[in-house]
Amino acid sequence: MKICLVTAFPPSRRGLNEYGFHIARELQRDPLLSVTVLADELDTPETELEDYNVQRVWRFDSLSNPLRLRKALRDAKPDVVWFNLLFSTFGNNPLAAFSGLTIPVLTRLSGTYTHVTLHHLMENIDLKHANVRFPRAYRTAGNIATRMLLSANSISVLLPAYRRTLMQKYGGDNVHFRAHGIMSARPEPPDYSRRGVPEHRVLAFGKWGTYKRLELLMEAFELVAKSMPNAKLVIAGSNHPMTPGYVEGMAERYKGDPRIEFVGYVAEEAIPELFKNSSVLVMPYSSATGSSGVAHLAAEYGLPIICADIPDFHEMAEDEGLGILFYQTGSENSLADQICGLLQSPEMMKEMSEQNFSAALRQTMPQIMRQYLRSFDLHQRARALQPISRFRRLPGWVPSRSAIFRAAAPRWVPWM
């Protein structure tokens, strides 16, 4: 089976590049698959990862991406085109982002099996925190884009509530829930002897500046430090593309405090040590944009999680059996209480660690990829058994030939 994976891909740092890498890495392990990554162009030339067939054919914020990808897919002739998407994958510019989201339906109309893994829904994005100037226009465009994405042959979402929304609100009939999964195939059990020695490292990890902000966490940590002098706050990650300079500004503000460490961007190979040496992961978010990749990293390394009291995270915890403590969103006192209560209870820390590691073992990347590949294989077999038809089966919203004939419109143009 020949698969083209359309995604941001390292060394790019665009959204979902890490998840795209782990999908590609797992697919590469199957000798029966041929995998081509159709990735985003880099702003500056960098060395590509070895052993991956990467073609950098689309550019962030470019209106020409549909044409670029159409040409690449026509040359590749894949059996499956798999899109790994956010609504902002193809650009921050609204027109570029929207034009990029037309690509899956155009790909299906060309006759190629098309699958979309959609990491969030427009309904669940807090546009105020995303610094959107015209939220009503964005909501309308998001509604149209969602309907276009549903015209792919199949679509996967990472929370059951998202599947219900797509089925009930949009009438989607080929929508699957598939867990986000952890990034590892064989996670190692946590080493509890590394936690709290000589200090408890409170880890915050992400792309900061929009709905992930640090001000509340800094205020909460001031309260934590008063009762727990052996606590240290570690801020990992870089700026969100829409908030350049945010992390540097926060680091400058707290540069004289030895209890707070800014480590900046963390390369893939450095992530294990960062998580293994930490005692707890804190997610100081004001809203959510779907299932959290950072939370799944914590589960992979058996870390307890403390996060804002947000519905998406409650559903993620309940559905996947994750050990998460919730604090009142926007309250530094509530956050500080949860951090102190956890760090002062070794029994709770160990129990939550074991719970998260157990959840990780149930959703390793090979397990998640088998679900996708089984679905793709079933489609290939079903297609092989179908009689050859002169016309492709099109989405329901595309008018059929008979409907066009009945309309007898004088401006009718024959199908090409």
C-alpha positions in Angstrom: 0.0 0.0 0.0 1.3 3.4 -1.0 0.5 6.2 1.5 1.1 9.9 1.2 1.1 11.6 4.6 0.3 15.4 4.4 1.6 17.0 7.6 4.1 19.5 9.1 7.3 17.5 9.6 10.6 18.0 11.5 12.9 19.9 11.3 9.9 22.2 10.8 8.4 23.4 14.1 4.9 24.0 12.8 1.9 22.7 14.6 1.6 18.8 14.8 5.1 18.3 13.3 5.9 16.0 16.2 2.8 13.9 15.8 3.4 13.8 12.0 6.9 12.4 12.7 5.6 9.7 15.0 3.0 8.6 12.5 5.6 8.4 9.8 8.1 6.6 12.0 5.6 3.9 12.8 4.4 3.5 9.2 8.1 3.2 8.1 8.4 0.0 10.3 5.9 -1.8 8.1 7.7 -3.4 5.1 4.4 -3.7 3.2 4.0 0.1 3.1 5.5 2.8 0.9 5.4 6.1 2.7 5.9 9.6 1.3 5.7 12.6 3.6 4.3 15.7 1.8 5.6 18.3 4.2 5.8 22.0 4.7 8.7 24.0 3.2 11.3 25.2 5.7 12.0 28.9 6.3 15.7 28.2 6.2 17.5 25.1 4.8 18.1 22.4 7.3 19.2 18.8 7.2 16.4 16.4 6.6 15.8 13.4 8.9 17.5 10.2 7.5 15.5 7.2 6.2 12.3 9.2 5.4 11.0 10.1 1.9 10.1 13.7 2.5 9.0 16.1 -0.2 8.5 19.6 0.9 5.8 20.7 -1.5 3.6 23.2 0.4 4.3 26.5 2.2 2.7 27.9 5.3 0.4 30.9 4.5 0.5 30.2 0.7 -2.6 30.4 -1.4 -1.1 28.0 -3.9 -1.0 25.0 -1.7 -4.0 23.2 -3.4 -2.2 23.4 -6.7 1.2 22.4 -5.2 -0.3 19.3 -3.4 -2.4 18.3 -6.4 0.6 18.1 -8.6 2.6 16.2 -6.0 -0.2 13.7 -5.5 -0.7 13.3 -9.3 3.0 12.4 -9.6 3.0 10.1 -6.5 -0.2 8.1 -7.4 -0.9 6.9 -3.8 -3.5 4.4 -2.6 -4.2 6.5 0.5 -3.7 10.2 1.2 -3.7 10.9 5.0 -4.0 14.4 6.3 -2.8 15.3 9.8 -4.6 18.6 10.4 -5.4 21.5 12.6 -7.6 24.3 11.1 -4.4 26.4 11.1 -2.1 23.8 9.5 -1.8 25.6 6.2 -1.6 29.1 7.6 -2.4 31.9 10.0 -3.7 33.9 7.2 -7.5 33.1 7.0 -7.6 32.7 3.2 -4.5 30.5 3.1 -5.8 28.4 6.0 -9.2 28.0 4.3 -7.7 27.2 0.9 -5.6 24.5 2.4 -8.6 22.9 4.0 -10.1 22.4 0.6 -7.3 20.0 -0.4 -8.8 16.8 1.2 -12.1 17.1 -0.7 -10.3 18.0 -4.0 -8.1 14.9 -3.4 -11.2 12.7 -3.0 -12.8 14.1 -6.1 -9.6 13.1 -8.0 -10.5 9.5 -7.1 -7.9 8.8 -4.3 -8.9 7.4 -0.9 -8.6 10.3 1.5 -8.4 10.2 5.3 -8.3 13.2 7.7 -7.1 13.1 11.3 -8.6 16.3 12.8 -7.1 17.3 16.1 -9.7 19.9 17.1 -13.0 21.4 16.1 -13.8 25.1 15.6 -16.6 24.8 18.1 -14.1 24.1 20.9 -11.6 26.9 20.1 -11.7 30.0 22.2 -11.1 32.6 19.5 -10.6 35.4 22.0 -7.5 33.6 23.4 -6.4 32.9 19.8 -6.3 36.7 19.1 -8.8 36.4 16.3 -10.1 39.9 15.2 -13.3 38.7 13.4 -14.7 35.8 15.4 -18.0 35.6 13.6 -16.4 35.4 10.2 -14.0 32.7 11.5 -16.9 30.7 12.9 -18.7 30.8 9.6 -15.6 29.8 7.6 -14.9 27.1 10.2 -18.4 25.7 9.7 -17.9 25.5 5.9 -14.4 24.1 6.3 -15.7 21.4 8.6 -18.3 20.3 6.1 -15.6 20.2 3.4 -13.4 18.0 5.6 -16.3 15.6 6.2 -16.3 15.1 2.5 -13.1 13.0 2.8 -13.7 9.2 2.6 -13.2 9.0 6.4 -12.2 11.2 9.3 -10.8 10.5 12.7 -11.1 12.7 15.8 -9.4 12.3 19.2 -12.2 12.8 21.6 -15.6 11.1 21.6 -17.4 14.4 22.0 -15.9 15.6 18.7 -17.4 12.5 17.0 -20.8 13.3 18.4 -20.6 16.9 17.3 -19.6 15.9 13.7 -22.4 13.3 13.5 -25.2 15.3 15.2 -24.5 18.9 14.0 -22.9 18.2 10.6 -24.4 14.8 9.7 -21.1 13.1 9.3 -21.5 9.4 8.6 -17.9 8.1 8.4 -16.4 9.6 11.6 -14.2 7.6 13.9 -12.9 8.2 17.4 -9.3 7.1 17.7 -7.2 7.9 20.8 -4.3 10.3 20.5 -1.9 7.7 21.7 1.5 8.0 23.2 4.6 8.5 21.1 6.4 5.4 22.1 6.1 1.8 21.1 7.6 0.4 24.4 7.4 3.0 27.2 9.7 2.4 30.2 8.2 2.3 33.7 8.9 5.5 35.7 11.8 5.6 38.1 10.4 7.1 41.3 13.9 7.5 42.9 14.6 10.4 40.5 11.7 12.5 41.7 12.1 15.0 44.5 15.9 14.3 44.6 17.2 16.9 45.4 14.1 18.9 44.4 10.6 18.5 43.0 10.6 19.7 39.5 7.3 21.1 38.4 7.2 20.9 34.6 5.2 23.1 32.2 5.7 22.2 28.5 4.2 23.7 25.4 4.0 26.5 22.8 3.3 29.6 24.9 1.5 32.9 24.5 -2.1 32.3 23.4 -4.4 29.9 25.4 -1.3 28.5 27.1 0.1 31.3 29.2 2.5 31.5 32.2 1.4 34.4 34.3 -1.1 32.3 36.4 1.5 29.6 36.9 4.1 32.1 38.1 1.7 33.5 40.6 0.8 30.0 41.8 4.4 29.0 42.1 5.1 31.9 44.4 2.6 30.4 46.8 4.0 26.9 46.3 7.5 28.0 47.1 6.5 29.4 50.4 5.5 26.0 51.8 7.8 23.9 49.6 11.3 25.3 49.4 12.5 22.2 47.5 10.2 22.9 44.6 11.5 24.1 41.3 9.5 25.3 38.3 10.8 24.3 34.8 9.3 26.0 31.8 10.0 24.1 28.5 9.0 25.0 25.0 8.9 28.0 22.7 6.6 30.8 21.6 3.4 30.1 19.8 3.8 31.5 16.2 1.2 34.2 16.9 3.1 35.5 20.0 6.7 36.0 19.1 8.9 37.1 22.1 6.5 35.9 24.7 8.7 33.3 26.4 11.8 35.6 26.2 9.8 38.3 27.9 8.8 36.0 30.7 12.3 34.7 31.1 13.7 38.2 31.4 11.1 39.1 34.1 12.2 36.1 36.2 15.9 35.8 35.3 17.0 36.5 38.9 14.9 33.7 40.5 16.9 30.5 40.9 13.7 28.5 41.5 12.5 29.1 38.0 14.3 27.6 34.9 13.5 28.4 31.3 14.9 25.6 29.0 13.5 26.8 25.7 12.8 24.5 22.8 13.3 20.9 23.6 14.6 18.6 20.8 13.0 15.2 20.4 16.0 13.3 21.8 16.0 15.5 25.0 12.3 15.0 25.9 12.8 11.7 27.8 15.2 13.1 30.4 13.1 16.2 30.8 10.1 14.2 31.8 11.9 11.5 33.7 13.4 14.1 36.0 10.2 15.9 36.7 7.7 15.2 39.5 4.5 16.6 38.0 3.3 18.1 34.7 1.2 21.3 35.0 -1.0 22.5 32.2 -2.0 26.2 32.9 -4.4 26.6 30.0 -7.3 29.0 29.7 -9.0 26.8 27.0 -8.3 23.7 25.0 -8.0 22.8 21.4 -8.6 19.0 21.6 -6.9 16.1 23.2 -3.5 17.1 24.7 -0.3 15.8 23.2 1.6 17.1 26.3 -0.7 15.1 28.6 0.0 11.9 26.6 3.8 12.6 26.9 3.3 12.8 30.7 1.4 9.5 30.6 4.2 7.9 28.6 6.7 8.7 31.4 4.3 8.0 34.2 4.0 11.6 35.4 1.0 12.9 37.4 -0.9 15.7 35.7 -2.5 18.9 37.1 -4.5 20.9 34.6 -7.3 23.5 34.3 -10.9 22.5 34.8 -11.7 22.4 31.1 -14.4 20.0 29.7 -12.2 18.6 26.9 -9.6 17.5 29.5 -12.3 16.0 31.7 -13.5 13.9 28.8 -9.9 12.9 27.9 -9.2 11.8 31.5 -12.4 9.8 31.8 -12.2 8.2 28.4 -8.6 7.2 28.6 -8.4 6.5 32.4 -5.8 9.2 33.0 -4.8 10.4 36.5 -5.4 14.1 36.4 -6.1 16.6 39.2 -8.1 19.7 38.1 -7.8 23.2 39.5 -10.3 26.0 39.1 -9.5 27.7 35.7 -8.0 31.1 36.3 -7.3 30.6 40.0 -3.7 30.7 41.2 -4.8 29.7 44.7 -6.5 26.6 43.4 -3.5 25.7 41.3 -1.1 26.2 44.1 -3.2 24.0 46.4 -3.3 21.2 44.0 0.5 21.3 43.4 1.3 21.4 47.1 -1.2 18.7 48.0 0.2 16.4 45.4 3.9 17.0 46.1 3.3 16.5 49.8 1.7 13.1 49.2 4.1 10.5 47.9 1.3 7.9 48.0 -0.9 10.0 45.7 2.0 10.8 43.4 2.8 7.1 42.9 -0.8 6.1 42.5 -1.3 8.8 39.7 2.0 7.8 38.1 1.0 4.2 37.9 -2.5 5.1 36.6 -1.0 7.2 33.8 1.6 4.7 32.8 -1.1 2.0 32.7 -3.2 4.2 30.4 -0.1 4.7 28.2 0.4 1.0 27.8 -3.1 0.7 26.4 -2.5 3.2 23.6 1.0 2.8 22.3 1.6 4.2 18.8 1.7 0.7 17.1 -1.7 0.0 18.6 -3.1 3.3 17.2 -1.5 2.8 13.8 -3.0 -0.7 13.5 -6.4 0.8 13.8 -5.8 3.2 11.0 -4.1 0.6 8.7 -6.9 -1.9 9.3 -9.4 0.7 8.1 -7.3 1.6 5.0 -6.8 -2.1 4.2 -10.6 -2.8 4.4 -11.3 0.0 2.0 -8.7 -1.3 -0.4 -10.2 -4.8 -0.4 -13.7 -3.4 -0.7 -12.7 -1.3 -3.6 -11.0 -4.2 -5.4 -14.3 -6.2 -5.2 -16.4 -3.4 -6.6 -17.3 -3.5 -10.3 -15.6 -0.9 -12.4 -17.8 2.2 -12.6 -17.5 4.8 -15.2 -18.1 7.5 -12.6 -16.5 8.0 -9.2 -18.6 8.0 -6.2 -18.8 11.6 -5.0 -19.8 13.2 -1.7 -23.5 13.7 -1.2 -23.4 17.4 -1.5 -22.0 17.2 -5.1 -25.0 17.2 -7.6 -25.3 14.0 -9.6 -25.5 13.9 -13.4 -29.1 12.9 -13.3 -29.9 15.8 -11.0 -28.2 18.2 -13.4 -30.1 16.8 -16.4 -33.4 17.2 -14.5 -32.6 20.8 -13.7 -32.0 21.4 -17.5 -30.2 24.5 -16.7 -29.0 26.4 -19.8 -25.7 27.1 -18.1 -25.0 23.4 -17.5 -21.4 22.3 -18.2 -20.7 18.6 -18.9 -18.5 16.7 -16.5 -14.9 16.6 -17.7 
